[in-house]
């Protein structure tokens, strides 16, 4: 039985285009940034308090004002970093790879690459926690002068890499897009979930 992934869409998706991989950077990879921002807030507030204790001319009102302004600035910085982290989306369909990159709050770029234009795909997992939690990078090297693609800090990098290679080989063998499906046990990876059922082919529009 095929799995319906019609609830997931992306900008520029074609009507009959099936999604095999839809993923973001793994949340655990954001924790070091979150802890660093929290530490900066605590240290900054402590520094203002120490300055007010040493300098009698530094009033409580000034302490509250500067500490609040610094905290708000750091929270805004944290929000921008989270947007930049969370809204990067990596997609693999039956015909191409799509890389949606968020730049700060209001800028976003969408790049795509045909499966037939891939040259090499490598999964890279480094460190104790990435190995334990199964997340890492997937580097997609392209033929010619096209820029390489990088899926950063994603769950199941080895499964994603194998699926991309599989679909790319089917494309280079001339298999029609509607006939392409991963040949391994894992048929889809949607929001970090491994699935063993292929996505359904969309119904043809009535004429």
N, C-alpha and C positions, 0 to 999 in steps of 0.2 A: 504493500500500500504506500502510495506517495505521500509525502508531507507537504502541507500547504504553507508556503512562506510568503503568501501574498500580502500579509500585513506589514512586511518590511519593504520600504521603498527608498530610493535615493535620487538626487537630482540628475536628470538626463537619462534615466532608465527607460529602455525601450519596452514596448507593450508586451512582447513575448520573451523578455530577457529573464532568465532564472538566476537566482542568487544561491551560490553554494557556500560562500563564506561572508559573514557580516560580523565584524568585530571591532573593538576599540582597544586602547592601551589598558592593560590590567590595573585595577585600582590599587593593588598593593605597591605598584611601582611609584605611586604618587606619595606614599607615606613619608619617605625621606624629606621631600619638599615641604609637606605639611608640618612635620616636626621641626624643621629648620625655621619656618615662619613663626610657629608658636614660640620657639626659643628666642627669636629676635624680639617678639612682643614682650615676653617676660623680662628679658635683659634690658630692653629699652625703658620699660616702665620702672624697673629697679634703678637704673641709672638716673632717671629724673628724680626719683625719691632720694637717692644719695646726694645729688646736687642740692636739693632743697634743704637737706639736713645740714649740709656744710655751709651753705650760703643763707644767712638769715634774711637777706633782701629778696630771696626767692619765695614768694607767697604761695599759700595753698591753692589759690585760684590759678596762678601761673602753672603750678604743678599739674592740676587737673586739666587745664587747657592743653598743655603740651602733650601730656600723656594720652589724652583722648584723641588729639590730632594724629599722633604717631600710631596709635592703635587703629584708627580708621584708615590711615594710609596703608598699613600692613594688611588689613582685611581686604581692602581694594586690590592690593597686589596679589593676595591669595586667591581672590575671585578670578582675576585675569589669568593666573597660572592654572587654575582649575579648568577654566574654559579652554585654554590652549591644550590642556592635557586630555580632557574628556571628549571634546568634540572632534578630535581626529578620528576618522572612520576609515577602515580598510575593508574592501569588498572584492570578492572574486565571483564572477558570473560565468555563464556558459560560453562567453565570447571575449571577455576582457578582464583586466584588473583595474580597479578604481581606487584612487587615493584622495581622500577628502581631508585637507589640512586646514585647521583653524589657526588663524594668527591673531592673537589677542582677542578683543571683544567683537570687532565688527568686520574683520577681513577673513575671507575663506577662499581657498583655491581647490579646484577639482581637476585632477589629472587622470587620464586613463591610458591603458596600453593593451593592445590586442594580444591574446594568448599566443598567437603565431609568431609574435615578435620577441618572445623571451629567449634568452641565451642560456641563463643558468639561474638556479634558485638554491639558496643556502639558508638553513636554520642555524641560529647561534644562541646558545644558552650559556651564560657565565655567572658564576657565583653560587653560594649556598642556597639562598632563598629562591632565586629563579629556577634552579634545578629541582628544589623540593616542591615548589608550587607550579612547576611546568609553565613558565613563561619566558619569553626571550624575543629576539629579533628575527625577521625573515627578510633577507636581502634578495631582491629580484634584479638580476642583471639583464640589460636589454641589448639587442643587436644594433649595430650602427651607432649613430650619434645621440640617440635618445637617452634621457636621464634615467639612471637607475631608480628603482622604487625600494622603499624601506618601510616594512611594517614594524613599528617600534613597540617593544615590551608587550607583546600580545600573548594570550594563552594558547597553548597547544601549537607552538611554532613548527614542530616536526610534522604534525598532521596537516597543517596548512601548506607547508612546503611540498609535501608529497602530493597533495591534491592539486596544487598549481602545476607541478610537473606533469601529472597524469593528464589533466585537461589540456595543457599546452601540447603534449604529444598527440592527443586526439585531434586537435586543431591542425597541426602540421601534417597529419595523415589525411586531411581533407574530410574528416567526419563533419556532417552537418550539425549546426549548433543545437538543433532540437534533439539530436541523438546523443549528445555528449553527456556523460555522467561519470562521476568518480567510480573507478573499478574496485577500490578498496572497501573495507568494512564501513568506514566513516563516509557518509554521503553529504553531510552538511555540517557546518560549524556556525551556529547563529548565537550571537551574544555569549560566547564562551561555552556554549552547550554542544557537545558532540552528538550528532544524530546519525542514525543508521538507515534513514529513509530519504529517498531523493525528492527534490521539490517537484510539484506537479507542473505540467505544461499548462500555460494559460489557455483559456478557451479562446478559440478564434472568433473575432468579432463578426457578427452577422452582417451580411451584405444587404 
